[in-house]
Amino acid sequence: GGTTTTERTECVTVSAHTIHVNGGQSEVDEIESAALGSDKNDGLTWETAVATIQRGLDLAAQKGGKWTVLVADGTYAGPGNTNLRFGSSAIRLASIGGSRNCTIDCKNSGRAMTFTKGQGEETLVEGFTIRSGNADFGGAMYCQGASPTIKACQIIDCAADLSGGAIACTEGASPLIESCDFKGCVATSGGAVAISQATPILKHCTISDNSAGKSGGGVYCGPLSAVTLYGCTISGNVAVLGQGGGVYAAGAEVVFEHTDIARNVANGEVSDYAREVPGGFQSEPSLRKEKKDFMMYVDGQQPKASRHESRAQELDFSHGAG
């Protein structure tokens, strides 16, 4: 037989403050249906696991303090598993088997999760595939004045009617997004990521094959914003009728460091990066050129980036890092 849920947890550091979630559907029927969780349970052990992710988050929020919500492998969909909300406590939401084994499938009925002003960097989401999310802003995730840490996630085939096919960051949000892949996401602006009056950091992320109806096929960075792209790959993105196939900046500060940005297209022409300038825009067909590693600061309207700068220092972004 296959590896059991209990055996898989031996590879995961589980604190005493853990809520267990076991309600996902699996292509391989490793777990008898009777062994799945119930939202009537307390979630404190695998034997008393809850069935839905939202119930796990609610229980963790009620208890206060630092809690982990640990999710068993499988595909989670429907009420209680999408449109997730976090309480103000520092909650770590993590899967056992990583993004290859744990999926949140929104089935085009809303986004996966929303972060509001109660969440800081100790709120962590790690190890999920999120697919088929759909919303006005942030098809998979919306950070509204919140600064969570998003790590080791794959965001695939999500869409936003307006901006941020995968993630939208607004109202002072300053998330750290690390080791995530964005692919096949679409929006009017910012096919994968849209930023407005926010200061996110993207580290070791891959942004590929996303599209925007207007500008910013991969990333759209709006006024009074700052974004750092460190060790990222941005390729194969398309801005159909606008500018900046890879990245578009409108009155924003963009920092590229050790980032590979190439083969992006806007309006049918190669355009890795474009920025708004008085009377129009300035397009750069290629930023990377022949340099293996580079740092480039692109300054527009000066943002309020003190939190952005301090977080970069805390992360110790040194030259030659992996």
Order of alpha helices (4+ residues) and beta strands (2+ residues): alpha-beta-alpha-beta-beta-beta-beta-beta-beta-beta-beta-beta-beta-beta-beta-beta-beta-beta-beta-beta-beta-beta-beta-beta-beta-beta-beta-beta-beta-beta-beta-beta-beta-beta-beta-beta-alpha
